[in-house]
Amino acid sequence: MVFIKKIHALLITEIISLTAVVTAALTSVLFLFRLMMYSEYVFMSNEGLLSIFMFVVFLFPTIFKLTIPLALFVGTTLAVARMAQDREVEAWMSSGVSVLRMSLAPMLIGAGATLLSLTISLYVEPYSRNELLKYKWMFARRNVEAMIESRLYPRTFVSEPFENGNTDVCLYVDWLSESRRDFKGVFLAVQTKRDRHASILVSESGSLRRDIQEGSFDYIFSLKNGRIYEPVESENTMADMLKDSPKHLVISRDFGKNDFDKRLKAMSSVDWRVMSFSELNVSMVSLFNKKFDISVPDANDMRIKKPRAYWNALKEIRKDPAWRKSRDAIRDHTFFYEQFAIPMACFFLPLLGVALGIHDPRRKIGHTYVGIALSIFVFYASVMSGQQIPLAQLAPPEAMLVLPPTIMLLITLFMMRLRMRFPPSVGVFEYFRILWNNAKNMMRRILRKGTGA
């Protein structure tokens, strides 16, 4: 018993130390990539150092959700592989220690990692996402303030490309008060790259006021007595409309009629939907900062909700009979199930690591590294499949909850069966050959019985 306790203590020490190292390495790499995505918030922010530091800290929970399972798997595999290379595993098995008993310590670590990963996914990550949205909202508000103070002048167009150049916003005011809070003669146009024409808003007067939404300041552009012109593309092309009135078509000499006809057939006619309003409130932070992909801090983002609130929101979605045809509704479901599926894999991955790490010390360890790479690929492929299969209407969203843990469980049982029935000298390929030969012999026996030979 004392010998077994020493083995477990040694395994726990080795696995935890290697897992910590791998976690730090993977987290650093993913953090650098995430920091590059949010570099504008960090390096161009006018917020204090504490706010920037907290913004950086809140990036980690979403990273830990992915790195903890992988780091635990890689750490367990490398720890057992190093012991097998030093013939420690061979000595333990010669002393009567079975693979199953050797796996008790990794199972204990896997159970703890599962609880830790569940806590991060279900409680810490939603909180961090909510705080990140608030920080982005503050950053967007600062940009609006700078635009109002330094760029907005009467009878001057303020035109900016947003969303990485996919959206153009143009603002014009005919008159601006000294306080920069009251306007007259407002013109506002918004056009995305997907649209052929801009949506236009005109108003006789307007005012800018600060408001609080979900605890965060926003600038509300309150417009009065105006109209909204929204383009609606017609099913008929311009060529169809000009058939009855060819005299309205004038072609320049330097433009061939054949080329013009080709372009004319591709052009669709546009109808305009006109809506009048007496008062309209527009969020300036949302409008002028679409490149930050935010609106108000809650932003209808299901990912910032705690488990109970998330589940209640899913119940509301399910009340719509056509919710399964909505890609957004399916994504909300799959993300919720993903928060359980990935932590559940933490329990099986250490067992798979033990089975992969046990090898013949007389052989090179390269096949162990190949097994690690293939297992990580299969794990992430199962997660991506669980996300995409429901979107393709091939399975319900619950597939996300079942698919990744089931696939990893089957692979783990396969590898554990190999290590419990055969010595370390038998590798995976040899095991497949044995299974293939056994299957062929079984088929031969069945055929002999069937023919009566």
ChimeraX attribute file (.defattr): number of C-alpha atoms within 10 A of each C-alpha:
attribute: neighborCount
match mode: 1-to-1
recipient: residues
	/A:1	6
	/A:2	7
	/A:3	11
	/A:4	13
	/A:5	11
	/A:6	11
	/A:7	19
	/A:8	18
	/A:9	13
	/A:10	13
	/A:11	21
	/A:12	18
	/A:13	14
	/A:14	18
	/A:15	26
	/A:16	18
	/A:17	15
	/A:18	19
	/A:19	25
	/A:20	14
	/A:21	14
	/A:22	20
	/A:23	21
	/A:24	15
	/A:25	14
	/A:26	17
	/A:27	19
	/A:28	14
	/A:29	12
	/A:30	16
	/A:31	18
	/A:32	12
	/A:33	12
	/A:34	15
	/A:35	15
	/A:36	12
	/A:37	10
	/A:38	16
	/A:39	13
	/A:40	12
	/A:41	20
	/A:42	18
	/A:43	9
	/A:44	9
	/A:45	18
	/A:46	14
	/A:47	14
	/A:48	8
	/A:49	11
	/A:50	9
	/A:51	14
	/A:52	17
	/A:53	11
	/A:54	14
	/A:55	22
	/A:56	17
	/A:57	12
	/A:58	19
	/A:59	19
	/A:60	18
	/A:61	20
	/A:62	17
	/A:63	18
	/A:64	23
	/A:65	20
	/A:66	19
	/A:67	21
	/A:68	25
	/A:69	27
	/A:70	24
	/A:71	27
	/A:72	27
	/A:73	30
	/A:74	26
	/A:75	25
	/A:76	32
	/A:77	28
	/A:78	25
	/A:79	25
	/A:80	24
	/A:81	26
	/A:82	19
	/A:83	19
	/A:84	22
	/A:85	20
	/A:86	12
	/A:87	16
	/A:88	16
	/A:89	26
	/A:90	19
	/A:91	13
	/A:92	17
	/A:93	15
	/A:94	10
	/A:95	10
	/A:96	9
	/A:97	16
	/A:98	14
	/A:99	20
	/A:100	16
	/A:101	13
	/A:102	20
	/A:103	19
	/A:104	16
	/A:105	22
	/A:106	27
	/A:107	19
	/A:108	14
	/A:109	18
	/A:110	25
	/A:111	18
	/A:112	14
	/A:113	21
	/A:114	22
	/A:115	15
	/A:116	16
	/A:117	27
	/A:118	21
	/A:119	15
	/A:120	20
	/A:121	25
	/A:122	20
	/A:123	16
	/A:124	18
	/A:125	26
	/A:126	21
	/A:127	18
	/A:128	21
	/A:129	22
	/A:130	19
	/A:131	18
	/A:132	20
	/A:133	22
	/A:134	21
	/A:135	20
	/A:136	23
	/A:137	24
	/A:138	20
	/A:139	21
	/A:140	25
	/A:141	21
	/A:142	16
	/A:143	17
	/A:144	19
	/A:145	14
	/A:146	12
	/A:147	13
	/A:148	14
	/A:149	12
	/A:150	8
	/A:151	12
	/A:152	17
	/A:153	17
	/A:154	17
	/A:155	14
	/A:156	13
	/A:157	16
	/A:158	15
	/A:159	14
	/A:160	14
	/A:161	18
	/A:162	18
	/A:163	14
	/A:164	10
	/A:165	11
	/A:166	13
	/A:167	19
	/A:168	18
	/A:169	20
	/A:170	17
	/A:171	18
	/A:172	21
	/A:173	24
	/A:174	16
	/A:175	17
	/A:176	19
	/A:177	12
	/A:178	7
	/A:179	8
	/A:180	15
	/A:181	14
	/A:182	18
	/A:183	22
	/A:184	19
	/A:185	17
	/A:186	22
	/A:187	17
	/A:188	19
	/A:189	18
	/A:190	20
	/A:191	17
	/A:192	17
	/A:193	11
	/A:194	8
	/A:195	13
	/A:196	14
	/A:197	16
	/A:198	19
	/A:199	19
	/A:200	17
	/A:201	20
	/A:202	20
	/A:203	24
	/A:204	17
	/A:205	19
	/A:206	23
	/A:207	17
	/A:208	20
	/A:209	12
	/A:210	12
	/A:211	12
	/A:212	11
	/A:213	12
	/A:214	10
	/A:215	10
	/A:216	14
	/A:217	16
	/A:218	23
	/A:219	20
	/A:220	19
	/A:221	20
	/A:222	19
	/A:223	24
	/A:224	20
	/A:225	14
	/A:226	20
	/A:227	17
	/A:228	18
	/A:229	17
	/A:230	17
	/A:231	18
	/A:232	15
	/A:233	16
	/A:234	12
	/A:235	10
	/A:236	13
	/A:237	16
	/A:238	18
	/A:239	19
	/A:240	14
	/A:241	12
	/A:242	13
	/A:243	11
	/A:244	9
	/A:245	9
	/A:246	10
	/A:247	8
	/A:248	9
	/A:249	9
	/A:250	7
	/A:251	10
	/A:252	8
	/A:253	7
	/A:254	6
	/A:255	9
	/A:256	10
	/A:257	12
	/A:258	9
	/A:259	9
	/A:260	13
	/A:261	13
	/A:262	11
	/A:263	12
	/A:264	16
	/A:265	13
	/A:266	12
	/A:267	15
	/A:268	17
	/A:269	17
	/A:270	17
	/A:271	12
	/A:272	13
	/A:273	11
	/A:274	12
	/A:275	11
	/A:276	15
	/A:277	12
	/A:278	11
	/A:279	13
	/A:280	16
	/A:281	14
	/A:282	13
	/A:283	17
	/A:284	19
	/A:285	26
	/A:286	21
	/A:287	15
	/A:288	24
	/A:289	23
	/A:290	18
	/A:291	16
	/A:292	20
	/A:293	13
	/A:294	20
	/A:295	20
	/A:296	21
	/A:297	22
	/A:298	17
	/A:299	12
	/A:300	11
	/A:301	15
	/A:302	19
	/A:303	19
	/A:304	24
	/A:305	21
	/A:306	16
	/A:307	16
	/A:308	10
	/A:309	12
	/A:310	18
	/A:311	15
	/A:312	11
	/A:313	14
	/A:314	17
	/A:315	11
	/A:316	10
	/A:317	18
	/A:318	13
	/A:319	9
	/A:320	9
	/A:321	8
	/A:322	10
	/A:323	13
	/A:324	17
	/A:325	12
	/A:326	11
	/A:327	14
	/A:328	12
	/A:329	17
	/A:330	23
	/A:331	17
	/A:332	19
	/A:333	23
	/A:334	23
	/A:335	18
	/A:336	24
	/A:337	19
	/A:338	23
	/A:339	22
	/A:340	19
	/A:341	23
	/A:342	25
	/A:343	26
	/A:344	24
	/A:345	24
	/A:346	29
	/A:347	26
	/A:348	25
	/A:349	30
	/A:350	32
	/A:351	28
	/A:352	27
	/A:353	29
	/A:354	28
	/A:355	28
	/A:356	28
	/A:357	28
	/A:358	27
	/A:359	28
	/A:360	19
	/A:361	19
	/A:362	10
	/A:363	10
	/A:364	10
	/A:365	18
	/A:366	8
	/A:367	15
	/A:368	20
	/A:369	16
	/A:370	11
	/A:371	17
	/A:372	20
	/A:373	13
	/A:374	11
	/A:375	22
	/A:376	16
	/A:377	12
	/A:378	16
	/A:379	21
	/A:380	14
	/A:381	13
	/A:382	20
	/A:383	22
	/A:384	14
	/A:385	16
	/A:386	26
	/A:387	24
	/A:388	19
	/A:389	15
	/A:390	21
	/A:391	21
	/A:392	11
	/A:393	13
	/A:394	10
	/A:395	13
	/A:396	16
	/A:397	26
	/A:398	17
	/A:399	21
	/A:400	29
	/A:401	23
	/A:402	17
	/A:403	19
	/A:404	24
	/A:405	23
	/A:406	16
	/A:407	15
	/A:408	22
	/A:409	18
	/A:410	12
	/A:411	16
	/A:412	22
	/A:413	15
	/A:414	14
	/A:415	20
	/A:416	20
	/A:417	14
	/A:418	18
	/A:419	24
	/A:420	13
	/A:421	10
	/A:422	11
	/A:423	14
	/A:424	19
	/A:425	14
	/A:426	16
	/A:427	20
	/A:428	16
	/A:429	9
	/A:430	11
	/A:431	15
	/A:432	13
	/A:433	12
	/A:434	13
	/A:435	12
	/A:436	12
	/A:437	12
	/A:438	12
	/A:439	12
	/A:440	12
	/A:441	12
	/A:442	12
	/A:443	12
	/A:444	12
	/A:445	13
	/A:446	12
	/A:447	12
	/A:448	11
	/A:449	10
	/A:450	9
	/A:451	8
	/A:452	7
	/A:453	7
